[in-house]
């Protein structure tokens, strides 16, 4: 931009009046030049305003597009954050799944141990049942033997009574036979 300036005469000039008149003469030439320059400037401003008017809708469209793209970028960033959260969630699920796999492995090992212990318990219960049957059989035999012994004792007692009775009868018979036996003569 050009500004209308009034020049002062140089200080080194000796005569003020001659220097001032030269300046004023030059200002006349400068005014004519300045008028042309102002006309050119106004034309240039008009051209720039016209260009600005043409560019303004494009600029506004670009600003609108820029805002739309920023909104889209923000939306995509939000989607990325959500996906990252989902990935973190999946990683957490995988971590928990790994822990659950380890727990399941331990549970299966415990189950196998319990199966073995259950098998051993079943075998012990079968052995115990066999031993109980043997014990019951021994108790039955014992009772049979006990009852047989009681019967034998009773029979023995009866036999002892019979033996005593028979001995008594024999003694009685021997005594009776001795009493009935004739006395032999000649012997004194």
C-alpha positions as CSV (number, residue, x, y, z in Angstrom):
1,X,0.0,0.0,0.0
2,X,1.2,3.4,-0.9
3,X,0.8,6.3,1.5
4,X,0.9,9.9,0.5
5,X,4.0,11.3,2.1
6,X,5.3,14.9,2.1
7,X,9.0,14.9,2.0
8,X,11.0,17.3,3.9
9,X,14.0,18.8,2.3
10,X,17.4,17.2,3.0
11,X,19.2,18.9,6.0
12,X,22.4,19.2,4.1
13,X,20.8,21.7,1.7
14,X,22.1,25.3,2.3
15,X,19.3,27.3,0.9
16,X,15.9,26.4,2.4
17,X,13.8,28.1,-0.1
18,X,15.3,26.6,-3.2
19,X,15.2,23.1,-1.6
20,X,11.6,23.5,-0.6
21,X,10.5,24.6,-4.1
22,X,12.2,21.5,-5.6
23,X,10.3,19.3,-3.1
24,X,7.0,20.9,-3.9
25,X,7.7,20.5,-7.7
26,X,8.4,16.9,-7.2
27,X,5.3,16.5,-5.1
28,X,3.2,17.6,-8.1
29,X,4.7,14.9,-10.2
30,X,4.3,12.5,-7.4
31,X,0.6,13.4,-7.0
32,X,-0.1,12.6,-10.6
33,X,1.8,9.3,-10.2
34,X,0.0,8.7,-6.9
35,X,-3.4,9.2,-8.5
36,X,-2.6,6.5,-11.1
37,X,-1.2,4.3,-8.4
38,X,-4.4,4.8,-6.3
39,X,-6.5,3.8,-9.4
40,X,-4.4,0.8,-9.9
41,X,-4.6,-0.1,-6.2
42,X,-8.4,0.3,-6.3
43,X,-8.6,-2.0,-9.4
44,X,-6.4,-4.5,-7.7
45,X,-8.5,-4.3,-4.5
46,X,-11.6,-4.9,-6.7
47,X,-9.9,-7.8,-8.4
48,X,-8.9,-9.2,-5.0
49,X,-12.4,-8.8,-3.6
50,X,-13.8,-10.5,-6.7
51,X,-11.3,-13.3,-6.3
52,X,-12.1,-13.4,-2.6
53,X,-15.9,-13.7,-3.4
54,X,-15.1,-16.5,-5.8
55,X,-12.8,-18.2,-3.3
56,X,-15.0,-17.7,-0.3
57,X,-17.6,-20.4,-1.1
58,X,-14.7,-22.8,-1.9
59,X,-13.1,-21.9,1.4
60,X,-16.3,-22.4,3.2
61,X,-16.8,-25.7,1.4
62,X,-13.3,-26.7,2.3
63,X,-13.8,-25.7,5.9
64,X,-17.1,-27.7,6.0
65,X,-15.2,-30.7,4.4
66,X,-12.4,-30.2,6.9
67,X,-14.9,-30.2,9.8
68,X,-16.6,-33.3,8.3
69,X,-13.2,-35.0,8.0
70,X,-12.3,-34.0,11.6
71,X,-15.6,-35.5,12.8
72,X,-14.8,-38.6,10.8
73,X,-11.3,-38.8,12.3
74,X,-12.8,-38.3,15.8
75,X,-15.3,-41.1,15.1
76,X,-12.6,-43.4,13.8
77,X,-10.4,-42.6,16.8
78,X,-13.4,-43.4,19.0
79,X,-13.9,-46.7,17.1
80,X,-10.2,-47.4,17.5
81,X,-10.4,-46.8,21.3
82,X,-13.4,-49.1,21.4
83,X,-11.6,-51.8,19.4
84,X,-8.5,-51.3,21.7
85,X,-10.9,-51.8,24.7
86,X,-12.3,-54.9,23.0
87,X,-8.8,-56.2,22.4
88,X,-8.0,-55.6,26.1
89,X,-11.2,-57.4,26.9
90,X,-10.3,-60.3,24.7
91,X,-6.8,-60.4,26.2
92,X,-8.4,-60.4,29.6
93,X,-10.7,-63.2,28.5
94,X,-7.7,-65.1,27.1
95,X,-5.8,-64.6,30.4
96,X,-8.8,-65.9,32.4
97,X,-9.2,-68.8,30.0
98,X,-5.6,-69.7,30.5
99,X,-6.1,-69.6,34.3
100,X,-9.3,-71.7,33.9
101,X,-7.4,-74.2,31.7
102,X,-4.8,-74.5,34.5
103,X,-7.6,-74.9,37.1
104,X,-9.4,-77.5,34.9
105,X,-6.1,-79.4,34.5
106,X,-5.7,-79.5,38.3
107,X,-9.3,-80.6,38.7
108,X,-8.9,-83.3,36.1
109,X,-5.7,-84.5,37.9
110,X,-7.6,-84.5,41.2
111,X,-10.5,-86.4,39.6
112,X,-8.1,-89.0,38.3
113,X,-6.6,-89.3,41.8
114,X,-10.1,-89.6,43.3
115,X,-10.9,-92.3,40.7
116,X,-7.8,-94.2,41.8
117,X,-8.7,-93.7,45.5
118,X,-12.3,-94.7,44.8
119,X,-11.1,-97.8,43.1
120,X,-8.8,-98.6,46.1
121,X,-11.7,-97.9,48.4
122,X,-14.0,-100.2,46.4
123,X,-11.4,-102.9,46.5
124,X,-11.0,-102.4,50.2
125,X,-14.8,-102.5,50.6
126,X,-15.0,-105.7,48.6
127,X,-12.1,-107.2,50.7
128,X,-14.0,-106.0,53.8
129,X,-17.2,-107.6,52.6
130,X,-15.2,-110.9,52.0
131,X,-13.7,-110.6,55.5
132,X,-17.2,-110.0,57.0
133,X,-18.5,-113.1,55.1
134,X,-15.5,-115.1,56.4
135,X,-16.2,-113.7,59.9
136,X,-19.8,-114.6,59.7
137,X,-18.9,-118.1,58.5
138,X,-16.4,-118.4,61.4
139,X,-19.1,-117.1,63.8
140,X,-21.6,-119.7,62.4
141,X,-19.0,-122.5,62.8
142,X,-18.2,-121.3,66.3
143,X,-21.9,-121.4,67.2
144,X,-22.2,-124.9,65.6
145,X,-19.2,-126.1,67.5
146,X,-20.4,-124.4,70.7
147,X,-23.8,-126.0,70.4
148,X,-22.2,-129.3,69.5
149,X,-20.0,-128.9,72.6
150,X,-23.0,-128.2,74.7
151,X,-24.7,-131.2,73.3
152,X,-21.6,-133.3,73.9
153,X,-21.3,-132.0,77.5
154,X,-24.9,-132.9,78.1
155,X,-24.4,-136.3,76.5
156,X,-21.2,-136.7,78.5
157,X,-23.0,-135.8,81.7
158,X,-25.7,-138.3,80.8
159,X,-23.1,-140.9,79.9
160,X,-21.3,-140.2,83.2
161,X,-24.6,-140.6,84.9
162,X,-25.1,-143.9,83.0
163,X,-21.6,-145.0,83.8
164,X,-22.1,-144.3,87.4
165,X,-25.5,-146.0,87.3
166,X,-24.0,-149.0,85.4
167,X,-21.1,-149.1,87.8
168,X,-23.6,-149.1,90.7
169,X,-25.6,-151.8,89.0
170,X,-22.5,-153.8,88.3
171,X,-21.4,-153.4,91.9
172,X,-24.9,-154.4,93.0
173,X,-24.9,-157.4,90.7
174,X,-21.4,-158.4,91.9
175,X,-22.5,-158.1,95.4
176,X,-25.7,-160.1,94.8
177,X,-23.8,-162.7,92.8
178,X,-21.3,-163.0,95.6
179,X,-24.0,-163.4,98.1
180,X,-25.7,-166.0,96.1
181,X,-22.7,-168.0,95.3
182,X,-22.6,-171.2,97.3
183,X,-19.9,-171.5,99.7
184,X,-17.4,-174.2,98.8
185,X,-17.0,-176.9,101.3
186,X,-13.7,-177.9,102.4
187,X,-12.0,-174.9,102.6
188,X,-11.6,-173.3,105.7
